[in-house]
Amino acid sequence: MRWLGAIAGLALAFTFMPPPVSAQPTATSSSGWRTAASAALAFGHAEGKAAALMLVAIPTAPASQYAVKVALERLDRAATDARASYAAVELYGSPYWTVAAEVRVGDMFACQAERTLAIFRARRAPPIPAAIAEALAGLADPIRNRAIVHWDLAAAVARRSGIPDHWFVLLSRPGC
């Protein structure tokens, strides 16, 4: 009986829905409920990619320079994949979800910078040579700066769209 009701409800919903203009999202999509729903679903997919980034294992005491290189490449691939998924959310044109995606892109850059430095933070012995510590900071600083650029872009889009400031509080995510 439930199946019959569900099928009847879907049939009615599809009967009264106008056909979509395009199957592909564009930057000029209307901000109707379909656009917002599609953007929300894409955002959920991107959140899954971000969760995969959090699962990337970072060695706290790498045995070799090769182990560091492999860990950094794995981290970069996961972060790039998450950022690309959030960038896809922006194509739908929903202002709220665009701001949320921009904030998360910044979060992914910040997380990548933090995790890059974490490789050697928990290391106990031997101490890190100053040159290596400086090189890691040099690696992480540009990544962190890109995070700030995306956070500023999200704030600009929010101001332009009339999105209230408390929306950023709802988007805040604990560190990675």
KESESE-942530 format. One record per residue (C-alpha): residue in three letters; x, y, z. Coordinates in steps of 0.1 Angstrom, whole numbers, plus 2048, in hexadecimal, padded with zeros to 3 digits. Layout:
AlaXYZ;...
END
This chain:
Met800800800;Arg81D818808;Trp82C8117E6;Leu80C81A7D5;Gly80A83B7E8;Ala82E8437E1;Ile82A83C7BC;Ala80A8517BA;Gly81B86E7CC;Leu83986D7B4;Ala82286B796;Leu80F88A7A3;Ala83089D7AA;Phe83E895787;Thr81D89E777;Phe81D8C2785;Met8428C9780;Pro84C8DC761;Pro8698CB74E;Pro88C8D6758;Val89D8EF741;Ser8BE8DC741;Ala8CB8BD751;Gln8EC8CF758;Pro8EF8EA772;Thr8FB90C767;Ala90792B778;Thr8E793D76F;Ser8CE92477C;Ser8B093278E;Ser8B09307B3;Gly89091C7B6;Trp88A8FF7CC;Arg8968E67B2;Thr8B78F87AF;Ala8BB8FA7D5;Ala8B38D57D8;Ser8CB8CC7BD;Ala8E68E17CD;Ala8DF8D27EF;Leu8E38AF7E1;Ala9048B97D0;Phe90F8C87F1;Gly9088A8803;His91D8957E9;Ala9398AE7EF;Glu9368A9814;Gly93D88480E;Lys95D88D7FB;Ala9678A3818;Ala962886830;Ala97987281A;Leu99388D81E;Met991889844;Leu997864841;Val9B986882E;Ala9D385A845;Ile9EF87284D;ProA0E86185C;ThrA1A87287C;AlaA3D864879;ProA4485D854;AlaA6084484F;SerA6D85482F;GlnA6A871818;TyrA5785B800;AlaA3D85481B;ValA3887A820;LysA3587F7FA;ValA1B8637F7;AlaA07870815;LeuA07894807;Glu9FC8887E4;Arg9E08737F3;Leu9D5891808;Asp9D78A87E9;Arg9C28907D4;Ala9A688E7EF;Ala9A68B47F5;Thr9A48BB7CF;Asp9888A27CB;Ala9748B27E8;Arg97A8D57DB;Ala96F8CB7B8;Ser94F8BD7C6;Tyr9488DD7D9;Ala94F8F17BA;Ala9348DD7A8;Val91B8E97C1;Glu92090D7B6;Leu915905793;Tyr8F190279E;Gly8F09267A7;Ser8DE9247C8;Pro8EC9417DD;Tyr8EB92F7FF;Trp8FB90F7F2;Thr9159237DE;Val91F9357FE;Ala920914811;Ala9359047F5;Glu94E9217F5;Val95291F81A;Arg9598F9818;Val9728FE7FB;Gly985915813;Asp9818FB82F;Met9908E1818;Phe9AE8F7811;Ala9B38FE836;Cys9AF8D983E;Gln9C98D0824;Ala9E28EA832;Glu9DC8DE856;Arg9E08BA84D;ThrA008C1839;LeuA0F8D0859;AlaA028B486E;IleA1989B85E;PheA368A8873;ArgA248B8891;AlaA1F8988A4;ArgA4288B89C;ArgA558838BB;AlaA7987B8B1;ProA8F8858A0;ProA888AA8A0;IleA7E8B987F;ProA9A8CD86F;AlaA928F286B;AlaA958F0845;IleA7A8D5843;AlaA638E785B;GluA67907846;AlaA608F4826;LeuA408E5835;AlaA34907840;GlyA3C91481D;LeuA268F880F;AlaA098FF827;AspA08925826;Pro9FD929801;Ile9E290E807;Arg9D5920826;Asn9D5941812;Arg9BF9327F8;Ala9A7928814;Ile9A494D81E;Val99D9577FA;His98093F7F8;Trp97294A81A;Asp97396E80F;Leu9629647EE;Ala946953802;Ala942972817;Ala93F9887F8;Val9269717E8;Ala911971808;Arg91199780A;Arg90899A7E5;Ser8EB9807E9;Gly8DE98F80A;Ile8E797081E;Pro8E9978843;Asp909974856;His8FC95986D;Trp8FC94284E;Phe92293F853;Val91E933877;Leu90891786A;Leu92390E851;Ser93F90D86A;Arg9518EC86B;Pro9688E0886;Gly98D8DB87C;Cys9978BE868;
END
